[in-house]
């Protein structure tokens, strides 16, 4: 079992910034963020490995940055130049490849609107 606690969501105007945080109860090799807007499929936003290899969705490249603090078992998503289409519930996900098990956070709402 891995407990995930997400924070940092909220309401922001277009062009604004938010930083999401996700704290895991123990270390996990892969940590990442997904998002799901109403009526749409959940999609990958960004993922980072223990050694900081990263991958981003094309829609967020250049605007979002994923990072992690392994000592704190925490993954961050810095979101800049937010757009209305970024509005979604953002979910932290961690994956243990050794155990082939994924864990999901509760989600945090990000709303981008003027």
Rosetta blueprint (number, residue, H / E / L):
1 X L
2 X L
3 X L
4 X E
5 X E
6 X E
7 X E
8 X L
9 X L
10 X E
11 X E
12 X E
13 X L
14 X L
15 X L
16 X L
17 X L
18 X E
19 X E
20 X E
21 X E
22 X E
23 X E
24 X E
25 X L
26 X L
27 X L
28 X L
29 X L
30 X E
31 X E
32 X E
33 X E
34 X E
35 X E
36 X E
37 X L
38 X L
39 X L
40 X L
41 X L
42 X L
43 X E
44 X E
45 X E
46 X E
47 X E
48 X E
49 X L
50 X L
51 X L
52 X L
53 X L
54 X E
55 X E
56 X E
57 X L
58 X L
59 X L
60 X L
61 X L
62 X L
63 X L
64 X E
65 X E
66 X E
67 X E
68 X E
69 X E
70 X H
71 X H
72 X H
73 X L
74 X E
75 X E
76 X E
77 X E
78 X E
79 X E
80 X L
81 X L
82 X L
83 X L
84 X H
85 X H
86 X H
87 X L
88 X E
89 X E
90 X E
91 X E
92 X E
93 X E
94 X E
95 X E
96 X E
97 X L
98 X L
99 X L
100 X L
101 X E
102 X E
103 X E
104 X E
105 X L
106 X L
107 X L
108 X E
109 X E
110 X E
111 X E
112 X E
113 X L
114 X L
